Amino acid sequence: MTNLQTFYQQIKEQGHLRTLEHAQRWCQATLNMLGVNLDGRTKKALAKALPEELARPLTRVFWLLHFRNSNLPAREFQRRVGLRAGNTDWEFARLPIIAVFAEIKKQIDRDLQDQVAKTLAPEIRQLWQQAGSGQ
């Protein structure tokens, strides 16, 4: 990725956000929660494929006594991302999350996209798969 400004601009537009700072905040929050919900091998592969600015929030999230929930509902994922982004509307959170997922998917190959999908909880996997598919 040569220009993170363009990356964040796309998130801003697709996620219906007001500023690039909001896009950055939502991106970081989404990557934090994505990192918590991936297995270690997949998280490491994804971090390696992304620029440092995007890999950092994926791998350096604090979560006290974390155990990955392989059945985490999308609503709870959206709520957690929203809270980290400074927003309490879990329903709105779906838009910027899908925007972040779509932009991340543009940066990685198909095999890694599939690997990420396989390790996510079913409802979060649906969000991941909808990203970039026009839904």
Secondary structure, DSSP 8 states (H G I E B T S, - for coil): ---HHHHHHHHHHHTT-SSHHHHHHHHHHHHHHHHHTS-HHHHHHHHHHS-HHHHHHHH----TT----TT--HHHHHHHHHHHHT---HHHHHHHHHHHHHHHHHHS-HHHHHHHHHHS-HHHHHHHHHTTTT-
